[in-house]
Amino acid sequence: MSAYGNIFLADALSAVGTTVSYAFNVFTAASTAAPSGNKQCTVALVAPTPGGANGPDYHLRPADTCATGAGDPANRPATDIDGDARPSPGSSAPDAGADEIS
């Protein structure tokens, strides 16, 4: 199994395992370790915890510097969850996760 261009908010290595091929992912600072070819940092999400009637909002904040440009430039969907082009104009790599900051 492969995991490319994701944002892991929990320790994915413990949850998913080390037999998975990871690349171009972002692991939170709380993760045990980020495999080679991935980033480990704090992602700026709009509302990452459940709250209110709408639940969590996993869109990237415009000021995010962690997931921005951290996605896989060769293996990515053409648009993000909102239909925005990936990568955003002027960028060579998409953002990690389902949202592209445009």
PASEBA-1860 file (N, C-alpha, C; in nm, 3 decimals):
! residues 102
1> MSAYGNIF> 0.085/-0.117/0.000/0.000/0.000/0.000/0.090/0.123/0.000 ~ 0.043/0.228/-0.063/0.117/0.354/-0.071/0.032/0.467/-0.017 ~ 0.096/0.563/0.046/0.029/0.684/0.096/0.109/0.804/0.046 ~ 0.050/0.881/-0.045/0.117/0.996/-0.105/0.035/1.123/-0.087 ~ 0.100/1.232/-0.046/0.037/1.364/-0.042/-0.068/1.384/0.064 ~ -0.057/1.314/0.176/-0.157/1.324/0.283/-0.107/1.408/0.399 ~ -0.199/1.445/0.485/-0.166/1.507/0.613/-0.213/1.411/0.720 ~ -0.122/1.367/0.805/-0.155/1.276/0.915/-0.157/1.355/1.044
9> LADALSAV> -0.274/1.364/1.108/-0.288/1.441/1.232/-0.254/1.357/1.355 ~ -0.247/1.227/1.339/-0.209/1.138/1.448/-0.083/1.063/1.405 ~ -0.031/0.983/1.492/0.090/0.907/1.461/0.055/0.794/1.364 ~ 0.065/0.822/1.236/0.024/0.726/1.133/0.111/0.602/1.132 ~ 0.236/0.613/1.170/0.322/0.496/1.167/0.274/0.391/1.266 ~ 0.219/0.435/1.378/0.164/0.341/1.474/0.029/0.288/1.428 ~ -0.052/0.375/1.368/-0.188/0.337/1.328/-0.190/0.255/1.199 ~ -0.112/0.295/1.099/-0.116/0.231/0.969/-0.005/0.128/0.955
17> GTTVSYAF> 0.109/0.156/1.008/0.219/0.060/1.005/0.336/0.104/0.920 ~ 0.445/0.033/0.935/0.566/0.068/0.863/0.578/-0.006/0.730 ~ 0.484/-0.094/0.697/0.489/-0.165/0.569/0.429/-0.083/0.456 ~ 0.378/0.034/0.488/0.320/0.124/0.389/0.432/0.209/0.330 ~ 0.426/0.236/0.201/0.522/0.323/0.134/0.471/0.467/0.146 ~ 0.543/0.550/0.220/0.502/0.688/0.243/0.590/0.783/0.160 ~ 0.530/0.883/0.096/0.607/0.986/0.026/0.522/1.112/0.011 ~ 0.585/1.226/0.021/0.521/1.357/0.004/0.406/1.377/0.102
25> NVFTAAST> 0.417/1.320/0.223/0.316/1.337/0.327/0.366/1.436/0.430 ~ 0.273/1.485/0.511/0.306/1.570/0.623/0.260/1.499/0.750 ~ 0.352/1.481/0.842/0.323/1.421/0.972/0.331/1.530/1.077 ~ 0.238/1.528/1.172/0.240/1.630/1.277/0.362/1.611/1.366 ~ 0.393/1.714/1.439/0.507/1.709/1.530/0.488/1.600/1.635 ~ 0.363/1.558/1.661/0.335/1.455/1.760/0.367/1.315/1.710 ~ 0.391/1.299/1.580/0.423/1.168/1.525/0.558/1.119/1.577 ~ 0.571/0.988/1.585/0.696/0.929/1.631/0.811/0.974/1.543
33> AAPSGNKQ> 0.793/0.965/1.411/0.895/1.007/1.315/0.831/1.015/1.178 ~ 0.886/1.099/1.094/0.840/1.108/0.956/0.938/1.028/0.870 ~ 0.889/0.931/0.794/0.979/0.856/0.707/1.049/0.948/0.608 ~ 1.161/0.906/0.556/1.237/0.983/0.457/1.146/1.020/0.340 ~ 1.160/1.143/0.290/1.078/1.189/0.178/0.948/1.252/0.222 ~ 0.931/1.273/0.352/0.811/1.333/0.408/0.851/1.449/0.498 ~ 0.754/1.528/0.542/0.780/1.640/0.632/0.718/1.613/0.767 ~ 0.777/1.669/0.870/0.720/1.664/1.004/0.716/1.807/1.055
41> CTVALVAP> 0.594/1.859/1.073/0.575/1.997/1.114/0.431/2.017/1.161 ~ 0.398/2.137/1.200/0.263/2.167/1.247/0.184/2.232/1.134 ~ 0.077/2.166/1.092/-0.008/2.215/0.983/-0.109/2.316/1.039 ~ -0.129/2.426/0.968/-0.226/2.527/1.008/-0.359/2.497/0.939 ~ -0.450/2.433/1.012/-0.583/2.400/0.960/-0.686/2.497/1.016 ~ -0.796/2.515/0.945/-0.900/2.608/0.989/-0.957/2.567/1.124 ~ -1.005/2.445/1.139/-1.063/2.397/1.264/-1.044/2.246/1.272 ~ -0.927/2.200/1.317/-0.896/2.056/1.313/-0.966/1.969/1.416
49> TPGGANGP> -1.036/2.029/1.512/-1.104/1.948/1.613/-1.255/1.961/1.597 ~ -1.330/1.856/1.633/-1.475/1.862/1.623/-1.531/1.976/1.709 ~ -1.625/2.047/1.654/-1.687/2.155/1.730/-1.802/2.216/1.653 ~ -1.907/2.244/1.722/-2.023/2.306/1.657/-2.098/2.209/1.568 ~ -2.195/2.260/1.498/-2.282/2.179/1.414/-2.211/2.129/1.288 ~ -2.107/2.199/1.246/-2.040/2.163/1.121/-1.922/2.068/1.139 ~ -1.881/2.041/1.261/-1.768/1.951/1.284/-1.636/2.016/1.246 ~ -1.532/1.935/1.224/-1.401/1.991/1.193/-1.395/2.047/1.050
57> DYHLRPAD> -1.303/2.140/1.030/-1.279/2.197/0.898/-1.130/2.178/0.868 ~ -1.099/2.086/0.776/-0.961/2.052/0.747/-0.901/2.133/0.632 ~ -0.961/2.244/0.597/-0.902/2.333/0.497/-0.775/2.395/0.556 ~ -0.677/2.416/0.469/-0.554/2.481/0.512/-0.578/2.629/0.533 ~ -0.515/2.685/0.635/-0.521/2.829/0.654/-0.431/2.894/0.548 ~ -0.469/3.011/0.498/-0.387/3.077/0.395/-0.242/3.100/0.438 ~ -0.216/3.113/0.567/-0.081/3.139/0.616/0.000/3.011/0.641 ~ -0.056/2.893/0.610/0.016/2.768/0.635/0.148/2.764/0.558
65> TCATGAGD> 0.253/2.720/0.625/0.384/2.704/0.562/0.431/2.560/0.569 ~ 0.353/2.473/0.630/0.391/2.333/0.649/0.347/2.246/0.531 ~ 0.220/2.242/0.502/0.166/2.156/0.395/0.173/2.222/0.257 ~ 0.190/2.352/0.254/0.195/2.424/0.127/0.312/2.377/0.043 ~ 0.283/2.328/-0.077/0.386/2.282/-0.169/0.451/2.150/-0.131 ~ 0.394/2.078/-0.033/0.455/1.954/0.016/0.397/1.829/-0.051 ~ 0.300/1.844/-0.140/0.239/1.729/-0.206/0.324/1.673/-0.319 ~ 0.280/1.562/-0.373/0.352/1.493/-0.479/0.321/1.558/-0.613
73> PANRPATD> 0.420/1.618/-0.679/0.393/1.685/-0.806/0.358/1.589/-0.920 ~ 0.394/1.461/-0.909/0.369/1.366/-1.017/0.241/1.285/-0.997 ~ 0.199/1.264/-0.873/0.082/1.181/-0.843/-0.017/1.262/-0.760 ~ -0.106/1.330/-0.827/-0.203/1.415/-0.759/-0.327/1.430/-0.844 ~ -0.441/1.455/-0.781/-0.560/1.486/-0.861/-0.545/1.625/-0.922 ~ -0.617/1.651/-1.031/-0.609/1.779/-1.100/-0.673/1.892/-1.020 ~ -0.769/1.857/-0.932/-0.836/1.957/-0.850/-0.841/1.911/-0.705 ~ -0.861/2.006/-0.615/-0.872/1.971/-0.473/-1.018/1.945/-0.437
81> IDGDARPS> -1.046/1.932/-0.309/-1.180/1.898/-0.260/-1.284/2.004/-0.297 ~ -1.238/2.128/-0.320/-1.329/2.237/-0.356/-1.334/2.264/-0.506 ~ -1.259/2.186/-0.584/-1.254/2.207/-0.729/-1.146/2.304/-0.773 ~ -1.062/2.350/-0.680/-0.952/2.441/-0.716/-0.842/2.362/-0.787 ~ -0.777/2.424/-0.885/-0.670/2.359/-0.961/-0.552/2.323/-0.871 ~ -0.489/2.207/-0.902/-0.370/2.163/-0.830/-0.257/2.142/-0.929 ~ -0.139/2.190/-0.905/-0.107/2.287/-0.800/-0.166/2.423/-0.834 ~ -0.169/2.510/-0.734/-0.225/2.642/-0.758/-0.135/2.719/-0.855
89> PGSSAPDA> -0.192/2.814/-0.928/-0.111/2.890/-1.025/0.014/2.950/-0.960 ~ 0.126/2.933/-1.027/0.252/2.986/-0.976/0.328/2.890/-0.887 ~ 0.272/2.773/-0.863/0.339/2.674/-0.778/0.376/2.552/-0.860 ~ 0.489/2.489/-0.825/0.531/2.371/-0.900/0.486/2.241/-0.834 ~ 0.447/2.247/-0.707/0.401/2.127/-0.636/0.269/2.158/-0.565 ~ 0.179/2.061/-0.559/0.052/2.082/-0.489/0.074/2.082/-0.338 ~ -0.025/2.131/-0.268/-0.023/2.126/-0.121/-0.056/1.984/-0.077 ~ -0.002/1.939/0.035/-0.037/1.809/0.091/-0.179/1.817/0.144
97> GADEIS> -0.249/1.705/0.142/-0.385/1.699/0.191/-0.486/1.724/0.081 ~ -0.612/1.735/0.119/-0.720/1.747/0.021/-0.744/1.889/-0.027 ~ -0.687/1.989/0.042/-0.714/2.129/0.010/-0.592/2.196/-0.053 ~ -0.616/2.274/-0.153/-0.510/2.353/-0.218/-0.536/2.499/-0.183 ~ -0.436/2.566/-0.126/-0.451/2.709/-0.099/-0.436/2.780/-0.232 ~ -0.538/2.858/-0.268/-0.530/2.925/-0.397/-0.514/3.075/-0.381
END
